[in-house]
């Protein structure tokens, strides 16, 4: 049976996880090996967040292309 890939966390969850990692690293209490692991995970979260934002931007652009026209008020709507 093939293993299923876990669904990607939401953008909000990614940001929360990244904020926790930043706080842990800023405190400076982690042993070096753990700090490096957290830093690597943080980099992965940044890439994931950037990808999610790029996809959202692309979706918005697709929705806006050709959909918007300049607004011209009709008589009496000004």
N, C-alpha and C positions, 0 to 999 in steps of 0.2 A: 504494500500500500504506500503510495507516495505521500510524503509529508507536505502538509499545507503551509504556505507562507502566512505568517501572522499579518493581520491588516496593519497598515501604517497608522501610527498614532495621529490624532487630529493636530492641526497647527497649534491650537491653544495648549494641548498637552505637551507638544514639543517645546513650546516657549516656557511653560512651567518647569519642565525638566531641565532646560538650559539655565534658567534662573537659579534653580537649586544648585546646579553644578558650579555656577559662577560664585555663589555665596560660599560654598564649601572651599573652593580654591582660594577665595579672598581671605578666608579666616586663617589659612595657612596651617591648620591642625592635622592635615592628612599626611600620612607617610608618603615618601616620594613615589613609590610604586603605585599606590592608590591615586595619588594626584595625577600621575601620567595616564592611568586608565580613565579617570574622570575627564581629563583634558581631551583624550581621544574620543570619548563618547560625546563630549561637547562639540567637537569638530563635526562629527557625524550628524548631530542634531542641527547644527548650523546649515549643513548641506541639505538636509531634509527640509528645513524651513524655507531655504532659498528656492528649492524645487517647488514646494507647495505654492509659494508666492508667484513664481513664474507661471505655473499652471493657472492660477487664479487670474493673473493679468491677461493671459492668453484667452481665457474664457470670456472675460469682460470685453476684450478687444473684438472677439468674434461677435459678441452680442451688439456691440456699438457700430461695427462696420455696416454702413448703409442703412442703419436703423434710425439715425437721428438726422433731422433736417432743421435748418434754422427756424426759430419760432417767429411767426408773423401773426400778430393779433388781428382778428377779424374786426370789422367795424363794430363799435360799441363794447369791445372787450378790453380796451386800453385802460 
